[in-house]
């Protein structure tokens, strides 16, 4: 299960999605989320799914790899679907005691599952797999640039967010190594009640926290050795500037968003 968590994992590449400006990808991701929640009916959901498929194809990232990011949340997705299936009023198809399945409940459950899966997949492809941590930091900092006028530490906030995302795969790998080492010494993490399993996690959490603090200290020393002093006077290897590809992406995204919203309003 730990190996399925791909949050913070950047996949280098030269695809169309990789070359889009990170600021635009952040804006497009927010627009994608808004449009996804405004979608209603099979046609609008089908257009969103078509858009997601186009993004995945252009990013040159396999569909299986993208769907792997959904696996850690599979229980939550199924639980949400079951709740919607049993507790949405409508035309009753089956009932027993306080439980009932309605046609509207089944439709709502299907749409909810599709919405969550497409939300996770689209966000991961645009911001996680195809945007490097450095570019993501620059994009967030420039988008939040106006807040500097009210003395908000924009650069520091963007840097902290990016470092946190960057170290998630590292901590997951470290956790997997610690668990393997503990299992080799006879530790059991899969049997017993909830209290026993919680106690079994203590030998994992202690060395994991120690390793996290050690890595944080090493990172701080490395940044100080490179004379890092925050955003003041800092130069960038690559200056962000919108290109023709970015304008084309904005135009296509606007057309698709208008189509999805129109289908959701005209054909609910």
N, C-alpha and C positions, 0 to 999 in steps of 0.2 A: 504493500500500500504506500509506503514512504517513497518508493521509486516512481510512483505515478504522479506525485506532486511536482508539477513543472513550473510553479510560480517563481518568477525571477530568472528563468532560464532563457538566455538570449541565443538565437541560432544565427550565426553570421551568414550573409548571403548578399546577392546583387539583384534580387528580384525587383519588380515594380513596387511592391509594398515596402520593401526595405529602403528604397530610394526616396520615398515620400518624406517630406519635411516632418520632423517629429511634432512640431507645434500643430500642424494640420492633422496629424494622426490622433493627437489628443482631442482636438475639436471634433473630428469625425467619429471618434469613439463615443463621445458624449452624445452626439447627434444620433448615432446608431442605437444607443440605449433608449433615448427618448422616443425615437420612431418605433422601436421594438415594442415598447409599452403602449403605443398608440395603435398598433396593428390590431385589427379585428376581422375575424372571418378567415376562411381557408385561402382566399385569393391574396389577401395582404400578407398572411403568414408565408404563403408560397413565394411571394416576391422577396420577403426578408430572407428566406432560406436560399433563394437564388442569389441574392446579394452576398450572403455569407459564403456560398460555394464559389462565387467569382473571386472573393477576397482570398480564399484558401488556395485556389488554383494559381492566382497571380503571385502569391507569396512563395509558391513552390514548397510548401510544407504539407506532408502527407496528412490525409484525413484521419488515419488511425492515430497519428501522433497528436493531432488536435483534440480528438475525442478522448485521448488518455487524460487530458486535464479535467475531464468531467468525472472520471471514475472515483476520486476521493469524495465527491459530493453526491454520489449515487444514492446513498441512504436518505439524505435530506430531500433529494428530488422525488424519490419514490414515496416518501412520507407525505410530502406536500401533495402529490397526485392522489394518494389515498384519501386524505382529508377533503380535498375538493370533490372527489367522487362520491363520498358518503354524506357530505353535509351541505350540498348545494340543492336548493329546492327546484322542483320542476316535475316533469312527467316521470312518475315512478315506474321503473322497470323491474325492480326486485326489492323486497323489504323483509326484515326480520328484527323483531324487538324494536330497538331504537335506531337500527341501521337501515338505510335505504339507498338504493342506487338509482339515480335519475339520468335521463338522457342528457340534460343540461350539465349534470355533474361530470359525466364522462367527457363531454366536449371541453368543459373547463379544465379537467385534469390533463387532457391531451395538449391543449394550448399552453397550460402552465409548464408542462415538461418541455415542450418545444421552446418556450420563451427562456427558460433557465439555461437550457443547453446552448441555444444560440447566443444568449448573453455572455456566457462564460467563454465559448469558443471564439466569438468575434473579438471580445476584449483581449483575450490571450494572443490572438494572431496579430492584432494591430499594435498593442503596446508591449507585450511580453516577448514574443518570439522574434519579432522583426525590428525592434528598437533597442539599441544598445543602452546600457545604463547611463553612459556619458551624454548621449544625445537626448535621452529622456530627461536628464537633469537640466540640460540647456533649454529644452522645450518648455518644461514647467516654469523655469525661472523667467523666461521671456514672456510667457503668457501672464504670469503674476507680477510682471515688472511694474505696472502702475501702483501696486501696493507699497512699493519702496518709498513713495512720496509721503506715506503716513508712518514711515519707519518700521515697516514689517520686514523681518529678516528673511526675505524671499529666497535668497541663495542658500542660506543655511537650511531652511525648511526643505527645499528641493533636494539638496545634498543628502539630508537625513533620510528622506523617503526613498531615494534611489539606493543608498547604501543598505537600507533595510531589505529592499527587494533583492538586491544583489547577493546578500548573505543568506537568503532563505535556502537555496540549493546547497550551499556549503554546510549549513547547520543540519539539513536533512541527511546529507552524506555522513556527517559526523555522528548523528543519532543512529544511523544504520550500522556504522562501525562499532559503536558502543554496545548496541543490542546484540550484535553478532559475538562480540567478545564476552558479554555476560552470559549468553546462551552456551558458549563453549565452556563456561565455568559452572554450568548446571542451572542457570536461572530459568524460571518458567514464567512467561508473560501471557499465556493463553488459557490457562486453567484457573479454576477457583471463582469465587464471587467477586463482586465489584470492589469491595474493600481490599481483598487480597491482591487483585490486579493493580489497584492504586498503590499499595505498598511496594509491589514489585517494580514500579516505575522509579522509585527513589534512587536505586543504583544507576539509573540512566540520567535522571535530571541533574544530580550533583556534578558528575564529570562534564555534562553538556554545558551547564552554566559556567563552570571553570574554563572550559574551552572557549566559550563565547566571549568571556571577559578577556581572556588572553589574546584572542584575535582582535578584539576592539583596541586593546592597548598596542598591539603591533601595528594596526592600521593608523592609530594616532601618531605613533613614532615615525612611521613612514611618511605621513603627510607633513609632519614638522620638518623632517629631513629634506623634503622637497620645497621647503619654504612656503607652504600653503598658509595663507592668511585670510581666506574667505574671498568674497567677490570683489573687494576693493583692489583695483589695479590688476585684476586677473585677465589674461589674454586667452583666446581660444584657438585651437588648431584649425577648426572649421567654423566659419561664420554662417549662421543659418540665413538662407535667402530662398524665397519661393521661386521655383522654376516652372517651366511649361508643364511638366508632369503634374505638379501640384495643382495648377489651375484646371487641368483636365480632370483630375480626381475630384476637385470641388464641383465641377459642372456635372459629372456623372453622379456624384453623391446627392446633389440637389434634385436631379431628375428622379432618381430612385426614391428619395425621401418623399417627394411630391406624389409619386405614384402610390406609395404605400399608404400615405395619409389619405389620399383621395379614395382608394379602395376601402379603407377602414370607415370612411364617412358615408360614401355612397352605397356600399354593399356591406353592411355590418353583419 
